[in-house]
Amino acid sequence: MEDVYQSLAAHLDNLPGGFPSTESGVEIRILKRLFNPAEAEIARTLNMLPEPVGAIAQRLDMAPEDLANVLKEMARKGLIVHSGKGGQPAYAAANLSSA
């Protein structure tokens, strides 16, 4: 389980806002409070450009219907960004460093 949070932290650090590691590891504790392990796994695959559920589901090898509900809840909690690209829901990574 720890690996998914380390991987998410590394992914977020590669985004424009960054999410640098600290000596104390506080960034991992923050991610554990924000994301459950399944959400962390999903979030580490998101890009800064909004994508439709189908594209994300294909990357994760998940059923789009199942993923859509999780993404909607993650967006409601402010963990990711939701938009209505082309009349269909689209999701992208959020800049957590400015939160």
SULCOR-V61999 format. One record per residue. N is the residue number from 1. RES is the residue in three letters. PHI is phi in whole degrees, -180 to 180 (none if undefined). Layout:
N_RES_PHI ; N_RES_PHI
This chain:
1_MET_none ; 2_GLU_-59 ; 3_ASP_-62 ; 4_VAL_-65 ; 5_TYR_-73 ; 6_GLN_-63 ; 7_SER_-66 ; 8_LEU_-63 ; 9_ALA_-59 ; 10_ALA_-65 ; 11_HIS_-62 ; 12_LEU_-64 ; 13_ASP_-68 ; 14_ASN_-82 ; 15_LEU_-80 ; 16_PRO_-54 ; 17_GLY_-76 ; 18_GLY_69 ; 19_PHE_-158 ; 20_PRO_-66 ; 21_SER_-77 ; 22_THR_-125 ; 23_GLU_-63 ; 24_SER_-79 ; 25_GLY_78 ; 26_VAL_-60 ; 27_GLU_-62 ; 28_ILE_-70 ; 29_ARG_-62 ; 30_ILE_-64 ; 31_LEU_-61 ; 32_LYS_-66 ; 33_ARG_-75 ; 34_LEU_-84 ; 35_PHE_-117 ; 36_ASN_-80 ; 37_PRO_-57 ; 38_ALA_-66 ; 39_GLU_-66 ; 40_ALA_-62 ; 41_GLU_-61 ; 42_ILE_-69 ; 43_ALA_-61 ; 44_ARG_-74 ; 45_THR_-105 ; 46_LEU_-84 ; 47_ASN_-102 ; 48_MET_-77 ; 49_LEU_-91 ; 50_PRO_-59 ; 51_GLU_-129 ; 52_PRO_-69 ; 53_VAL_-55 ; 54_GLY_-58 ; 55_ALA_-67 ; 56_ILE_-69 ; 57_ALA_-60 ; 58_GLN_-63 ; 59_ARG_-63 ; 60_LEU_-92 ; 61_ASP_57 ; 62_MET_-123 ; 63_ALA_-72 ; 64_PRO_-56 ; 65_GLU_-64 ; 66_ASP_-69 ; 67_LEU_-67 ; 68_ALA_-56 ; 69_ASN_-66 ; 70_VAL_-67 ; 71_LEU_-62 ; 72_LYS_-60 ; 73_GLU_-69 ; 74_MET_-63 ; 75_ALA_-67 ; 76_ARG_-60 ; 77_LYS_-81 ; 78_GLY_83 ; 79_LEU_-79 ; 80_ILE_-138 ; 81_VAL_-101 ; 82_HIS_-115 ; 83_SER_-141 ; 84_GLY_-108 ; 85_LYS_-58 ; 86_GLY_64 ; 87_GLY_81 ; 88_GLN_-122 ; 89_PRO_-62 ; 90_ALA_-138 ; 91_TYR_-133 ; 92_ALA_-146 ; 93_ALA_-65 ; 94_ALA_-97 ; 95_ASN_-85 ; 96_LEU_-72 ; 97_SER_-70 ; 98_SER_-99 ; 99_ALA_-77
